[in-house]
Amino acid sequence: MADEGLRPIIVKRIKKTAAGHHGGAWKIAYADFVTAMMAFFLLMWLLGSTTKGDLNGISEFFKTPLKVAMSGGSGSGDSSSILQGGGKDLTARTGQVKKGDTPAQKKSYDLKAAREALAKEEIARLGQLKAKLEATIEANPLMKKYKNQLLLDLTSEGLRIQIVDEQNRPMFALARTEMQPYAKEILHVIGIVLNEVPNKIGLSGHTDSTPYFSDTGYSNWELSSERANASRRELVIGGMDEKKILRVVGLASAANLDRRDPFNPINRRISIIVMNKKTEDMVMRDNASQTLAEPAAGAADDADAALVKPPSTPGAAK
């Protein structure tokens, strides 16, 4: 019975911890603090980058949010002040515009596109005119007879129509400005066709390189100018509107068609230019510059009075 008086021995062990240790809860609190600071500085940056109008809109929104939401804009009725549909670019400041979106550049692009479209339209129109003239030449017995003397081509100035001399078939009498009947009829037909397009017309007269001088100073320059003006008159007689004429000049032998043979009969010719818009503008600018510099001597339509009459005993020019 002695064992009944014994009690079990209980050992109590106490685990000691360092003073001040609170586990990992402080890490969560610190992370929340850093996140809040990031949000705060982000808010400050956004407010600093926002335009004044947007700030006013945001202010109105927080004053009367329901009213703004129902009206689709600010409380004052200005729907452009509050950010809508995702808002505007908050990084843009007043006066700051993205490159390529300026009104001047957009206008420049529009003008360039318009000019390109106009150029294509002109090329197509002049091509159709060339085809129509070629068809007219083939259909008209008179024009077809002198087909070899009619040259048509497209140049940088527009559609060029040239009526050239042949060895035994000149357009004008020797050293004269009187036009042969067949040349008049050709110009009458061409004048009717040219009247169907809005383009302006330029005329130039050409001689070959045969020297021609007189005691009065009359030369190939005056002769070519008068022949160009005589052609202008026949085009108008044929039915072409006189207002379409923009330039009438005489170039003598300065621009031979056959440069290897300056005495070739084809160098004696009348050149008609159906001007494109670029050439027309250039001629108008040149005329304006001359007008500002000094009074003009006279328009192309008044060339009859300005040109000198040929002498009674002309030389050997053709």
C-alpha positions in Angstrom: 0.0 0.0 0.0 3.0 2.1 0.0 2.6 2.8 -3.8 -0.7 4.5 -3.2 1.1 7.4 -1.5 3.2 8.2 -4.6 2.1 11.0 -7.0 3.1 11.3 -10.6 5.8 13.8 -11.4 4.7 16.5 -13.9 7.4 18.4 -15.8 6.3 21.8 -17.0 8.5 23.3 -19.8 8.2 27.1 -20.6 9.4 28.3 -24.1 11.1 31.6 -23.8 10.8 34.2 -26.7 12.8 37.3 -27.4 11.3 40.5 -26.1 9.4 42.8 -28.6 8.8 40.2 -31.3 5.3 40.4 -32.8 5.4 38.0 -35.8 5.0 39.2 -39.5 2.0 41.5 -39.1 4.1 44.6 -39.5 5.0 43.6 -43.0 1.4 43.8 -44.1 1.0 47.2 -42.5 4.1 48.5 -44.2 2.9 47.2 -47.6 -0.4 48.9 -47.2 1.4 52.2 -46.3 3.7 52.0 -49.4 0.7 51.3 -51.6 -1.2 54.2 -50.2 1.8 56.5 -50.8 2.1 55.3 -54.4 -1.6 56.0 -55.0 -1.2 59.4 -53.4 1.8 60.5 -55.6 0.1 59.0 -58.7 -3.0 61.1 -57.9 -0.8 64.2 -57.5 0.9 63.6 -60.8 -2.4 63.1 -62.6 -3.8 66.3 -61.1 -0.6 68.2 -62.1 -0.8 66.9 -65.7 -4.5 67.7 -66.2 -5.6 70.8 -68.0 -7.5 73.5 -66.3 -10.7 72.8 -68.1 -10.6 69.1 -67.1 -9.9 70.0 -63.5 -13.0 72.3 -63.5 -15.0 69.4 -64.9 -13.8 67.0 -62.3 -14.5 69.5 -59.6 -18.1 70.0 -60.9 -18.5 66.2 -61.1 -17.7 65.7 -57.4 -20.0 68.6 -56.5 -23.0 67.3 -58.4 -22.2 63.8 -59.7 -25.8 62.8 -60.5 -26.4 66.0 -62.5 -23.2 65.5 -64.4 -23.9 61.9 -65.2 -27.4 62.7 -66.5 -26.3 65.7 -68.6 -23.3 64.0 -70.0 -21.0 66.8 -69.0 -20.3 69.3 -66.3 -22.8 70.9 -64.1 -22.5 74.2 -66.0 -23.6 72.5 -69.3 -20.1 72.4 -70.8 -19.8 68.7 -71.9 -16.3 69.3 -73.2 -14.8 70.0 -69.7 -15.4 66.6 -68.2 -13.6 63.5 -69.4 -15.8 61.3 -71.5 -15.4 58.0 -73.4 -12.1 57.2 -71.6 -11.1 60.9 -71.4 -8.5 62.9 -73.2 -4.8 62.5 -73.1 -3.9 63.6 -69.6 -0.2 64.1 -70.5 -1.1 66.8 -73.0 -0.8 70.4 -71.7 -2.3 73.6 -73.2 -0.5 74.4 -76.4 1.0 70.9 -76.7 -0.1 69.0 -79.8 1.0 65.7 -81.2 3.3 65.9 -84.2 1.5 65.3 -87.5 -1.9 66.4 -86.1 -1.4 70.2 -86.5 -4.0 72.1 -88.6 -1.3 73.4 -90.8 0.1 69.9 -91.6 -3.4 68.6 -92.1 -4.2 71.4 -94.5 -0.9 70.8 -96.3 -1.8 67.1 -96.8 -5.2 68.1 -98.0 -3.8 70.6 -100.6 -1.2 68.0 -101.8 -4.0 65.4 -102.2 -6.2 67.9 -104.0 -3.3 68.9 -106.4 -2.5 65.3 -107.2 -6.2 64.6 -107.9 -6.4 67.7 -110.1 -3.2 66.6 -112.0 -4.6 63.2 -112.6 -7.9 64.7 -113.8 -6.1 67.0 -116.1 -3.9 64.3 -117.6 -7.1 62.2 -118.2 -8.9 65.2 -119.8 -5.9 66.1 -122.0 -5.5 62.5 -123.0 -9.2 62.4 -124.1 -8.7 65.6 -126.0 -5.7 64.2 -127.8 -7.7 61.1 -128.7 -10.6 63.2 -129.9 -8.4 65.3 -132.1 -6.8 62.2 -133.6 -10.2 60.8 -134.3 -11.3 64.1 -135.9 -8.2 64.1 -138.1 -9.0 60.6 -139.3 -12.7 61.4 -139.9 -12.2 64.8 -141.6 -11.0 64.4 -145.2 -9.2 67.8 -145.2 -7.5 67.1 -141.9 -6.5 63.6 -142.9 -4.9 65.0 -146.1 -2.5 67.1 -144.0 -2.1 64.5 -141.3 1.7 64.5 -141.6 1.8 68.2 -140.8 -0.2 67.8 -137.5 1.9 66.7 -134.5 0.2 66.0 -131.1 2.0 65.1 -127.9 1.6 65.6 -124.1 4.3 67.7 -122.5 5.0 69.1 -119.1 3.0 72.2 -120.1 0.0 70.3 -121.4 -1.2 69.1 -124.7 0.9 70.4 -127.6 -0.6 70.7 -131.1 1.9 71.6 -133.8 1.2 72.5 -137.4 4.4 72.3 -139.3 5.5 73.2 -142.8 6.4 70.7 -145.5 8.9 71.5 -148.3 6.3 72.2 -150.9 3.4 73.0 -148.6 4.0 76.0 -146.3 1.4 77.5 -144.1 2.4 81.1 -144.9 3.6 82.8 -148.0 7.3 83.5 -148.1 8.3 86.0 -145.4 4.6 86.9 -145.0 2.0 86.6 -142.3 -0.9 85.8 -144.7 -2.0 82.2 -144.0 -2.8 79.7 -146.7 -6.5 78.6 -147.0 -5.8 75.0 -146.0 -4.1 76.2 -142.7 -7.0 78.4 -141.9 -9.4 75.5 -142.3 -7.3 73.3 -140.0 -7.3 76.0 -137.3 -11.1 76.4 -137.6 -11.6 72.7 -136.9 -9.1 72.7 -134.0 -10.7 75.8 -132.5 -14.1 74.1 -132.3 -12.6 71.0 -130.5 -10.5 73.2 -128.1 -13.6 75.1 -127.0 -14.9 71.9 -125.4 -12.3 72.0 -122.6 -11.9 74.7 -119.9 -8.1 74.9 -120.3 -6.4 78.1 -121.3 -4.5 78.2 -124.6 -1.0 79.4 -125.5 0.3 80.1 -129.0 3.8 80.4 -130.3 5.2 81.1 -133.8 8.4 79.6 -135.1 10.6 80.2 -138.1 13.6 78.3 -139.4 17.2 79.7 -139.0 17.3 81.5 -142.4 18.6 85.0 -141.6 16.1 87.8 -142.2 16.8 91.5 -141.6 15.5 94.7 -143.0 16.4 98.3 -142.8 13.6 98.9 -140.3 14.9 96.2 -138.0 12.1 93.8 -138.9 13.4 90.2 -138.3 12.3 86.6 -137.7 11.2 87.7 -134.2 8.5 90.0 -135.5 7.6 87.6 -138.3 7.0 84.7 -135.9 5.0 86.9 -133.5 2.7 88.1 -136.3 2.2 84.5 -137.5 1.3 83.4 -134.0 -1.2 86.2 -133.8 -2.7 85.4 -137.2 -3.2 81.8 -135.9 -5.0 83.2 -132.9 -7.4 85.1 -135.1 -8.2 82.0 -137.1 -8.9 79.9 -134.0 -11.4 82.6 -132.8 -13.0 82.7 -136.2 -13.4 79.0 -136.1 -15.5 79.3 -132.9 -13.0 79.2 -130.0 -13.7 81.5 -127.1 -11.3 84.4 -127.3 -11.0 84.5 -123.5 -9.3 81.1 -123.6 -6.2 82.7 -125.1 -3.6 83.4 -122.3 -0.3 83.8 -124.2 0.8 84.6 -127.8 4.5 84.7 -128.4 7.0 84.6 -131.3 10.2 82.6 -130.7 11.8 83.0 -134.2 14.3 80.1 -134.5 15.2 79.9 -130.8 13.5 76.6 -130.3 13.9 74.5 -133.5 12.0 71.3 -133.7 14.9 69.7 -135.7 18.1 71.0 -134.0 20.4 69.0 -136.2 19.0 70.8 -139.3 18.1 74.3 -138.4 16.8 74.9 -142.0 14.4 72.0 -142.0 10.9 73.1 -143.1 9.3 71.5 -140.0 11.0 74.2 -137.9 8.6 76.7 -139.4 5.5 75.9 -137.4 2.7 77.1 -135.2 2.5 75.5 -131.7 -0.7 75.4 -129.8 -0.4 74.5 -126.1 -3.6 73.4 -124.2 -2.2 74.5 -120.8 -2.5 72.4 -117.6 -3.2 74.2 -114.3 0.5 74.4 -113.3 1.5 76.1 -116.6 -1.5 78.5 -116.4 -0.6 79.5 -112.8 3.0 80.1 -113.8 1.9 82.3 -116.7 -0.4 84.3 -114.5 2.3 84.8 -111.9 4.7 86.0 -114.5 2.2 88.5 -115.9 1.4 89.7 -112.3 5.2 90.3 -111.7 5.6 92.2 -114.9 2.5 94.4 -114.0 4.0 95.2 -110.6 7.4 96.0 -112.0 6.2 98.2 -114.9 3.1 98.9 -116.9 2.4 96.1 -119.4 2.8 96.9 -123.1 -0.5 95.2 -123.9 -2.3 91.9 -123.7 -2.0 89.1 -126.2 -5.3 90.1 -127.7 -4.0 93.5 -128.5 -0.9 92.3 -130.3 -2.1 93.5 -133.6 -1.5 97.1 -132.7 1.9 96.4 -131.1 3.4 94.4 -133.9 5.3 96.2 -136.8 4.0 95.7 -140.3 6.4 93.8 -142.6 8.4 95.9 -145.1 7.3 96.0 -148.7 10.5 94.3 -149.9 11.1 91.4 -147.5 14.2 89.2 -147.4 14.6 85.5 -147.8 13.2 84.3 -144.5 10.5 81.7 -144.5 
